[in-house]
């Protein structure tokens, strides 16, 4: 369960300790959250994409905020990056198709299809780490509810974090440290 008042108080304390926004990503998210997402908008998104978002993330969107302050450059608002509607027509079931990985994946970067969307299908981008790295929340398949880092931009492949959304976000909130994915 999330407590928006406590999260906002902690963000205010973090911002007070960093008034010139020197911490990584702070100049982008400025320790501010967007308002919570109306349930009708969330249900519309889920219906449109044929999924029900993992409960930890779903509750955060409804109770705390729809993007804003978070690890790295902050959380994307739902349905903001990249626009899922802009995917090629063969990906109409992009989120409802099971995520294909259960362990770190990193073939040679020049392997055919290395950067194809099929390797991140069933996952939602929630944070930009910088330099093209993306944190993704798996919304379909055996890894549902877990976070994975997409580092294909730098030939790092795709690898899991050791936590779900709630632990990942709360760790950042309490420590200010940028979460790292699991060792490969």
Secondary structure, DSSP 4 states (H G I P E B T S, - for coil): ---HHHHHHHHHHHHHHTTT--STTHHHHTT-BPPPPPHHHHHHHHHHHT----HHHHHHHHHT-SSBS-STT-BPPTT-SS-GGGS-GGGTTTTTSPPS-SS-B---TTSTTTT-GGGTTTEEEEEEEETTEEEEEE-SSTTTTEEEEE-GGGT--EEEEEEEHHHHHHHHHHH-PPP-PPP-
